[in-house]
Amino acid sequence: MATGTTANYYARNMVLLAGFTAGLADFLFASITRTMNGGAWTDPWKGVAGCLIGPAARQGGFEMVLLGAAVHL
């Protein structure tokens, strides 16, 4: 019985790792692309936070960036 439980934990951990890796890759891609196009790396994440807060998120500071990144991941 312990073997099945271990396999379930392994599968769960692999799914979580894959999701985190994909989210991190997307985070980096969006930030780097925005920076290369002349914007601030924080702009995409303020936009994500704007889905919850509204247009005022664009005027926010680093707390809006953290909120956007947390919602994204």
C-alpha positions as CSV (number, residue, x, y, z in Angstrom):
1,M,0.0,0.0,0.0
2,A,2.9,2.4,0.7
3,T,4.1,2.0,-2.9
4,G,0.9,3.5,-4.3
5,T,1.0,6.4,-1.9
6,T,4.6,7.1,-2.8
7,A,3.7,7.1,-6.5
8,N,0.8,9.5,-5.9
9,Y,3.1,11.9,-4.1
10,Y,5.7,11.7,-6.9
11,A,3.0,12.3,-9.5
12,R,1.7,15.3,-7.6
13,N,5.1,16.8,-7.1
14,M,5.9,16.4,-10.8
15,V,2.7,18.2,-11.8
16,L,3.4,21.0,-9.4
17,L,6.9,21.3,-10.6
18,A,5.8,21.4,-14.2
19,G,3.2,24.0,-13.5
20,F,5.7,26.2,-11.6
21,T,8.3,25.8,-14.4
22,A,5.8,26.8,-17.1
23,G,4.6,29.8,-15.0
24,L,8.1,31.0,-14.4
25,A,9.0,30.6,-18.1
26,D,5.9,32.7,-19.0
27,F,6.8,35.3,-16.4
28,L,10.3,35.7,-17.8
29,F,9.1,35.8,-21.4
30,A,6.5,38.5,-20.8
31,S,8.9,40.6,-18.7
32,I,11.8,40.3,-21.1
33,T,9.6,40.9,-24.2
34,R,8.0,44.0,-22.6
35,T,11.5,45.4,-21.6
36,M,12.9,44.8,-25.1
37,N,10.0,46.8,-26.6
38,G,10.7,49.8,-24.5
39,G,8.4,49.3,-21.5
40,A,8.9,48.5,-17.9
41,W,9.2,44.8,-16.9
42,T,6.4,45.4,-14.3
43,D,3.8,46.5,-16.9
44,P,2.4,43.0,-17.7
45,W,2.0,42.2,-14.0
46,K,0.2,45.4,-13.2
47,G,-2.1,44.5,-16.1
48,V,-2.8,41.1,-14.5
49,A,-3.5,42.8,-11.2
50,G,-5.8,45.2,-13.0
51,C,-8.2,42.3,-13.7
52,L,-8.9,42.2,-9.9
53,I,-8.3,45.9,-8.9
54,G,-9.3,47.7,-12.1
55,P,-7.5,50.5,-14.0
56,A,-6.1,51.9,-10.7
57,A,-3.6,49.0,-10.7
58,R,-1.6,50.6,-13.4
59,Q,-0.9,53.5,-11.0
60,G,0.1,51.2,-8.2
61,G,3.6,50.3,-7.1
62,F,5.4,47.1,-6.4
63,E,2.5,45.7,-4.4
64,M,0.5,45.6,-7.7
65,V,3.4,43.7,-9.4
66,L,3.4,41.2,-6.6
67,L,-0.4,40.7,-6.8
68,G,-0.2,40.3,-10.5
69,A,2.6,37.7,-10.3
70,A,0.8,35.8,-7.6
71,V,-2.4,35.7,-9.6
72,H,-0.5,34.6,-12.7
73,L,1.3,31.7,-10.9
